[in-house]
Amino acid sequence: MADADDVRRLALALPQVVEIESAGFDFRVGGKGFVWSYPERRPGKPRLIRTDVAVLFVGDHAEKEALLLGEPDLFFTTPSYDGLPLVMLRLAEVGVDRLRELVTDAWRMRAPQALLDDLDDGSLRLG
């Protein structure tokens, strides 16, 4: 099963990814976040940065709902993420190959178009 080190390794293998300083992990491409550690909000207490849970950008509400309904053992959400194209992923429940797919998909949705064009024309390759 996967962990925060796997997220870090997979995210940093993608082109033009920057890791933002945080208490957990936080990765950006083109200035846009695509995967980060879950900042759990607890009533009356400070946020708890959970490195066992990744927040993933999924693009739209339909994709979010499909993941939440299709694989509830892997994905969840909270009211603070209502209306946002984000899901939380339980890292201990996902294999590294599936994590690679999810992180790469999130990266593709946030990467600048010029970077994606370089991938499409073959002048740039993933991992």
Salt bridges, closest charged atoms under 4 A:
ASP6 OD1 - ARG9 NH2 3.07
GLU19 OE2 - ARG8 NH2 2.83
ASP26 OD2 - ARG28 NH2 3.03
GLU40 OE1 - ARG50 NH1 3.16
ASP52 OD1 - ARG50 NE 2.89
GLU65 OE2 - HIS61 NE2 3.74
GLU71 OE2 - ARG98 NH1 2.62
ASP97 OD1 - ARG100 NH1 3.03
GLU101 OE2 - ARG98 NE 3.63
